Amino acid sequence: MEATSHQGAEAGRAEAPARPVCFITLGCAKNEADTAAMERRAVAAGYRLEDDPERADAIVVNTCSFIQSATEESIEAVLDAAGLPRVAAGGTRLVVAGCMPARYGDELAAELPEAAAFVPCSREDDIVAVLDGLFGVERAVGEPLAGEGAAARPAGAFGYVKISDGCDRWCSYCAIPLIRGRYRSFPFEQVRADVARLVDAGVREVDLIAQDTGRWGADFDEPRDLAWLVDALACEFPDTWLRVMYLQPEGVTDELLAVMGRHANVCSYLDIPLQHVCEPVLRAMNRRGSRASFEALVGRIRAALPDVTLRTTLIAGFPGEDDEQFEELLDFVAEGLFDYVGVFAYSREEGTAAFDLPGQVDEDEKAERAQRLRDAADAASAPLIAARVGRVAEVLVEGAEEDGQLFGRAQCQAPDVDGVTYLDAGEPGQVVAARIVDTLLYEMEGEVLES
């Protein structure tokens, strides 16, 4: 329905029309959280969410530019949107948001004249002002938005809450500091309100995310830490699963492990990106650690949390990585210390310190090493997951596939990356006890126990 803006004489302001806006998200969970925040602001301002871009008056593409392949995927999505008839004719405004505008700035604007506006990460809070500007909507300065903070979409079984943004680590391969800026923790009150909003909407699992979750609170005038945050949230929301993602090795403190051990609603799960285990490669990455220190870390974690599930990510083909160093990485993966291993081939990113390092590995060689590492990870993970057969696990029911097959996730499975558990009973949003009866690599099959 086409609505026009009008001047509200009595209120002294113009109300935003119920124009349909379609948000398209590329990239990681952090971008999903950013899109959700933009959607909430847009809906509170009177805009209407539309899932079909061909029926929208504005399309906002929230882009990812972490690595080259992500940038290429984002550009393709923007060009696809630009090619829609209403966009080409000028009836639908195209907005490019997120990492690409933050990273490439004016250069991007020159390359994408089809876009009506560019909104870098630092300006995503201004999405309403951007949309208003495109549609000629006038809004009083400081005017509150009706329903601001409420969920814009029906809640799913899980949701993401960002606890910080930016990064100060300057790993030599990573463009995040160029895109997101310096590390800044979000205040506890903001984090708590974001969690409460999801819980009130019916979400049963909240995943705490950031570029570096372990540093939360260290930059406050009165420093706090992640252990304090998780403990406070777990106490206030005892019926909600909490999961910590993207925790650098230095962030795994004894205090955090103790908090996780005290609260059944804190998933006994840690995602700890190591990237490599060979010291010379780690130093070239501007990262700390070694194979021995990482093995000791895993031992310390498992001593505190015997049933913990561990995930890591590794990079294959970093500049200067020789055959012996890569074999050491393969050997580490074969130890089976981690239940899940994500693997990336090194991506040479302009503006990063590693871009000009000597010993750049051939693209075909990087791809081959990455595949060998994935194969090794599969071989090491399969028996760990198969060992869950016979155990009883709590499973959060998420929904059903097209054929009606129910599925959900146990606490040992993070959303989108660790597979699912297929079930024979349950309702979406319900947590059921299920005996694991079979596995197929990363997927599990469970029989729901009678309550």
Steps between C-alpha positions, in 0.01 A plus 500: 500500500641838397480759772604863484669704769297784646551778748328427829360840587391422855811302589726740316682220319477269200438133553707254299289319241457125522733448207630144456872450557691180423819419691749254348784378720835361394773362725519391860275500804625844598354639178174319575487676836571834332221442248256409777583829674441698178172317445381589850577866444331501161183335631490731801518793258197377308661305218382149415726200449470324165676173421455526123740761357284539192214632718712739707534877473852472643750216505773509764786258427710451814832396353801300620856585400706291741675309221506526121245224442257671740549830319433333166183338635383834636566679170304230318206547738510879451512465122214248508292752694605781266378295204145468628254689277374739769852585611616558143195721439562703815185385681695307764796652684809285547703546820838334547582459869754335725856391441551594133419871545708501820800346327491662157321832561491743207664244274192279535262787427680564173475133402130459587308799365181292520497542879300789643685497832793339676486422873828383658497300822553813708180657360261205515329657802395779260311270263170679569651837409640346181162352401320820593739696281437273202123536532482867601364423845541777756530403863538728800848507650518258790157359423456164681412201287186312599582149622876552472685197639226248421576203278429576134445136400349193665758336723674181406643244737829690534633852460829688497604780736810705426693592813766715330625618165837565340837343576841615623698184423617589148561144390703542183246323276187671633316806369256525791676795672490685167127429469372511856752723676636478853361255754210633706292304748127562506368602845351225713164677500490486120604135486251405769219687320583322172489162674175587678337606173580165341386305804175697515445414133532128574864431409638202693872536414701822494845494342739769621715617209768757418829515316666417833251405773771435758595868525153615601511757781876556502457849349246623757599769752422238763610182321284189497558171323321239293466265797306768690277567198417133438434442871266800522303397191484133599358593840239738360391273213525147643268344239701635205804331352801731472786424262834680470646529149825640354711475815874553444730263696600777744134547590458149642541587867458274801223735616307450178539123517374505859192701399428258217528208739256659748217570256318223314353759263845611380587268213811296575639615167786725399594633158873588513662607171866391502578564128826298517721312747851552363675783688674667202171511310311633802760774550469596132125517561570732796343245732614332820513135592655175392399141453610415852313793656184415306518136607540619858203735457277217381615289792416778746155547346416130505619467859251771601222392260535128419201498261595819316467528122778693325512669161790678334589657166828458312662671200685300236757649264603808697802677344820317584325182617725220379422131462635411845291768671189391316564138598524612862157661463362178351650299785343732758156461343542121496536506879125551522516770767217693335154366419458742212760671280425774249761537226579799278755539225701817562349800322741778399329822608611847395579726793608217729860443608507149353419629151867583434660213690748288306427135427146545369358152435360414157119509482473136391734395779296693757181334381662155511633555853163627619326192362755265659445679830121467468536129426721459806248690711214280378700186577580623852152635578291206378594259782456775762147566381424130458599450865186694596280206397321369807522826692197707598514863392274799536401612151346833404240429231540751217253390233426250227634440151273496194430130547391559860820370662550679832845631586668694775835549667659367815719725713798344319382649168526872427261648243589471131844340543480171696218307339162417652325224694206332328211413730187283504291734717484852641375849421709795375635699794472203736800345675470120505711221643612267223716191488752519217456184292709571190738749340607581147818706524370828651129413510337309786175310534311498828200321645302723735449349845157505657473769765 
